[in-house]
Each structure stands twice: as structure tokens, then as C-alpha cells.
Amino acid sequence: MGNSALKAHLETAQKTGVFQLTDKALVEFPEELQRLSINLRTINLSSNKIEVLPPWIGKFGVLKSLSLNHNRLTVLPDELCKLKKLETLHLATNHITRLPADFGQLFSLKTLNLSGNQLRAIPSQLCSLRHLDVVDLSKNKIQAIPDEVSGVQAIEINLNQNQISQISVQVSQCPRLKVLRLEENCLELSMLPQSILSNSQISLLAVDGNLFEIKNLRDLDGYDKYMERFTATRKKFV
């Protein structure tokens, strides 16, 4: 990409607070962005070939939205966790295996997309994100939902297309969880905690494509209670 074209994007970003440069085969996070660290609210560098986020990403103190879908990231720098105003983080289709230890310090985060990465477990750091509404962990290599999940505040958790065969009963204790997506995993019907149906706030449980027929859900204790929540939720949108 030519310097004149980049300069034009930078000038626009300085005026609008939005920098968007997608599908340009960029291999590095543009160093010139440092000059705009105090006024950028949105950065979208999706569909490039970026392998590393620079440490100075932590300087973007007013950044609210960061999109880096479809790049080549393998790790995230600790400095990312300094973005206290970040509300939306899209990192789908990279090669990320873990999150920084201090990821839970992204106190304002509401939407997190980590679909299509290399995670083998649900990151425990998610439990510290008190304002998290939606987290997408689909298309990873996650094998189980652990007890710690009860601390996740999300309204929706997407775990479609993983390798999940075990679910802790604690998932029914998630305080705000309304939508749990578990399609195309490795679940036996006997591994599905009945408390999800009988004693949770979950009103949409998506489990197509597992090791049982959906119709057999009806035979589980608590299914009627689940259907009451499901129906009540649908009526709100009619």
C-alpha cells in the first residue's frame, strides 16, 4: 500500500476517530497510528496478515472498538490489557492459544469474539469481566466447560464447533446467562446437566449436531421448565 493512501486514511482517522484499513495484505500494525493514540475510538484492521500486536497498543486510552479478525496473531501483548475503555474486541480467525494473564482488567469489555482460534479451554480471565454481554468461543478446541464458568457474567456464550464432551453443573449458576450455544460438539445426552433445564436462566439452549437426537431432550427432567422460559422469551419479540 502506498504512503499517500495510508496518509489519506490517517488524515480521515484524525478527524473522525475511526481508522479502518481492511483486506490490504498488511503484515504489520501501522506504526504511524501511534500519532493518533489519544483520539482513536475505533480501529479495524481485519482481513490482513498481521502477526504481532505492538506493545504500544496500550497507549490508545480512548479506544472503544478493536477489530483484528482474519489475521495471523498467535499471542496478545500484556499491554492490550491497559485499554480500560475498550468495549468491543474482535479477534476471530487467528491462531491465538491463550489470553494475557491480566486480560480481566479490560473492565469495560462487552463483546468478545475469539471464534476460530486455537483455545483448548475457556479462559478463566473471562470471570473478571463484569460487563461482558456476549462471548464467542466457537470453532476452537475446547473440550470441557469447567466449574469456574459460574463466574462468567455473559448473557450469551457461543461454544459451537468445539470438542466439548463434559459440562460442569455450575454452568446453570451463571448469573446472567440466557443463551448457551453448544452445537456440533461431542456431547452425550447423559453429560448435559439437567439443572440447565430446571434451575437456570437459560432460555435458549442450542445443542444440534451432538451425539444424541434433539427429540430426546424432552425426556429429561426440567424440560417443561426450560420450554416455559423459551416460550416467554419468544413472546417478548413477537
matplotlib code that plots the C-alpha trace (Angstrom):
import matplotlib.pyplot as plt

x = [0.0, 1.4, 2.3, -0.1, -3.0, -2.1, -1.7, -5.2, -6.6, -4.6, -5.9, -9.5, -9.0, -7.7, -10.9, -13.3, -11.6, -12.1, -9.2, -10.3, -7.9, -9.1, -8.0, -4.8, -2.3, -0.7, 1.9, 2.4, 0.3, 0.8, 3.4, 2.0, -1.1, 0.9, 0.4, -3.3, -3.3, -5.0, -8.1, -8.8, -12.0, -12.2, -9.5, -10.4, -7.6, -9.4, -8.5, -4.8, -1.7, -0.7, 1.3, 2.2, 0.4, 3.0, 3.4, 2.3, -1.2, -1.7, -1.4, -4.8, -6.5, -9.9, -10.2, -13.6, -13.5, -10.7, -11.2, -8.5, -10.5, -8.8, -5.1, -2.2, -2.0, -0.7, -0.3, -1.6, 0.7, 0.2, -0.2, -3.5, -4.9, -4.4, -7.3, -9.7, -12.4, -12.4, -15.9, -15.7, -12.8, -13.0, -10.1, -11.9, -9.9, -6.4, -4.1, -4.4, -3.8, -4.2, -5.1, -2.8, -2.9, -4.3, -7.0, -9.6, -8.5, -10.4, -13.1, -15.4, -15.4, -19.0, -18.4, -15.5, -15.1, -12.5, -14.1, -11.8, -8.7, -6.6, -8.0, -8.2, -10.0, -12.4, -10.1, -10.5, -9.9, -13.4, -14.7, -13.3, -15.1, -18.2, -19.8, -19.3, -22.5, -21.5, -18.5, -18.0, -15.6, -16.9, -14.6, -11.8, -10.5, -12.3, -13.1, -14.9, -16.9, -15.3, -16.7, -15.2, -17.7, -20.2, -18.3, -18.8, -21.2, -22.1, -25.7, -24.7, -21.9, -21.2, -19.3, -20.4, -18.0, -15.6, -14.8, -16.9, -17.8, -18.1, -20.2, -20.0, -23.3, -22.1, -23.0, -26.5, -25.3, -24.1, -26.0, -26.9, -26.7, -29.7, -28.2, -25.9, -24.8, -23.3, -23.9, -21.6, -19.7, -19.1, -21.9, -23.8, -27.2, -26.2, -23.5, -26.0, -26.7, -30.4, -30.1, -29.6, -33.2, -34.7, -32.7, -31.1, -32.0, -31.0, -33.9, -32.1, -30.1, -28.7, -27.4, -27.9, -25.2, -24.1, -24.2, -27.9, -31.2, -32.8, -36.2, -34.7, -34.2, -38.0, -37.5, -35.2, -36.4, -36.9, -37.6, -41.0, -39.5, -37.0, -39.8, -41.6, -38.6, -38.0, -41.7, -41.7, -38.6, -40.1, -43.2, -41.2, -40.1, -43.4]
y = [0.0, 3.4, 6.0, 8.6, 6.2, 5.5, 9.2, 9.8, 7.2, 8.7, 12.2, 10.9, 9.0, 12.1, 13.9, 11.0, 9.0, 5.9, 4.1, 1.3, -0.5, -4.0, -6.6, -4.7, -7.6, -5.6, -7.6, -5.1, -2.9, 0.5, 2.3, 5.7, 5.0, 5.9, 9.6, 9.1, 7.2, 9.9, 10.3, 7.0, 5.3, 2.6, 0.6, -2.0, -3.9, -7.1, -9.4, -8.6, -10.7, -9.1, -11.5, -9.3, -6.5, -3.9, -3.1, 0.5, -0.8, 0.1, 3.8, 4.0, 5.2, 6.2, 3.1, 1.5, -0.9, -3.0, -5.5, -7.8, -10.6, -12.8, -12.1, -14.2, -13.4, -16.1, -14.2, -10.9, -8.5, -7.7, -4.1, -4.8, -5.1, -1.4, -0.4, 0.4, 1.9, -1.0, -2.3, -4.5, -6.8, -8.9, -11.5, -14.2, -16.5, -16.0, -18.5, -17.5, -20.2, -18.2, -14.8, -12.5, -13.0, -9.5, -9.8, -9.5, -5.8, -4.9, -3.7, -2.1, -5.1, -6.0, -8.1, -10.5, -12.6, -15.3, -17.6, -19.7, -19.7, -22.4, -22.2, -25.5, -24.2, -21.5, -18.6, -18.1, -14.4, -14.1, -14.3, -10.9, -9.1, -7.9, -6.1, -8.8, -9.5, -11.7, -14.0, -16.1, -19.1, -21.1, -23.1, -23.6, -26.9, -26.6, -29.9, -29.1, -26.4, -26.2, -25.3, -21.8, -20.9, -19.9, -16.7, -15.6, -12.7, -13.0, -13.1, -15.3, -17.8, -19.4, -22.7, -24.1, -26.4, -27.3, -30.7, -30.4, -33.7, -32.6, -29.7, -28.7, -28.4, -24.9, -23.6, -23.3, -20.8, -18.2, -15.1, -13.6, -16.4, -16.6, -18.1, -21.1, -22.4, -25.9, -27.1, -29.5, -30.8, -34.2, -34.3, -37.4, -36.7, -38.0, -35.3, -32.5, -31.2, -31.3, -28.2, -26.2, -27.1, -27.0, -24.5, -21.8, -18.6, -20.1, -19.6, -20.8, -24.0, -24.8, -28.4, -29.6, -31.8, -33.6, -37.4, -37.6, -36.7, -33.4, -35.0, -36.9, -33.7, -33.8, -36.9, -35.0, -33.7, -29.9, -29.8, -28.3, -25.5, -24.8, -24.6, -22.1, -19.8, -20.4, -19.5, -16.5, -15.1, -15.6, -13.8, -10.7, -10.4, -11.1]
z = [0.0, -1.0, 1.6, 0.0, 0.5, 4.1, 4.7, 3.5, 5.8, 8.7, 7.9, 7.9, 11.1, 12.8, 12.0, 12.7, 15.4, 13.2, 11.4, 9.0, 6.7, 5.8, 3.3, 2.3, 3.0, 5.8, 7.7, 10.5, 12.7, 11.1, 13.2, 12.0, 14.2, 17.3, 16.4, 16.8, 20.1, 22.0, 19.8, 18.1, 19.3, 16.6, 14.8, 12.2, 10.6, 9.8, 6.8, 6.8, 7.6, 10.9, 13.1, 16.1, 18.0, 19.2, 22.9, 22.2, 21.6, 25.3, 24.5, 22.9, 26.0, 24.5, 22.1, 22.3, 19.4, 18.1, 15.2, 14.0, 12.5, 9.9, 10.7, 11.9, 15.6, 17.9, 21.1, 22.5, 24.3, 28.0, 27.1, 25.4, 28.9, 29.5, 27.2, 30.0, 27.7, 25.2, 24.8, 21.7, 20.7, 17.6, 17.1, 15.1, 12.8, 14.1, 15.8, 19.5, 22.1, 25.3, 26.7, 28.7, 32.4, 33.0, 30.3, 33.1, 33.5, 30.3, 32.7, 30.0, 27.6, 26.5, 23.3, 22.8, 19.6, 19.7, 17.2, 15.0, 17.2, 19.0, 22.5, 24.4, 27.4, 28.4, 29.6, 33.4, 32.8, 31.5, 35.0, 35.8, 33.0, 34.9, 31.9, 29.3, 27.4, 24.5, 24.2, 21.0, 21.5, 18.6, 16.3, 18.9, 20.5, 23.9, 25.4, 28.6, 30.5, 33.9, 37.4, 37.1, 34.3, 37.1, 37.4, 33.8, 33.6, 29.9, 28.6, 25.6, 25.3, 21.9, 22.1, 18.8, 16.9, 19.6, 21.1, 24.3, 26.0, 29.6, 31.2, 34.8, 36.6, 37.6, 34.2, 35.5, 38.1, 35.6, 36.9, 33.6, 31.1, 28.7, 25.6, 25.5, 22.1, 22.0, 18.5, 16.8, 19.8, 21.3, 23.9, 25.1, 26.4, 29.8, 30.0, 29.8, 33.4, 34.0, 36.1, 32.8, 32.1, 35.5, 37.5, 35.3, 33.5, 30.1, 27.7, 24.5, 24.6, 21.1, 21.0, 17.4, 16.0, 19.1, 19.9, 20.6, 18.9, 19.9, 20.4, 23.4, 25.3, 26.0, 28.2, 30.7, 34.0, 33.8, 30.1, 30.7, 32.8, 30.1, 27.5, 29.7, 29.6, 25.9, 25.1, 27.4, 25.7, 22.2, 23.2, 24.1, 20.4, 18.8]

ax = plt.figure().add_subplot(projection="3d")
ax.plot(x, y, z, "-o")
ax.set_aspect("equal")
plt.show()
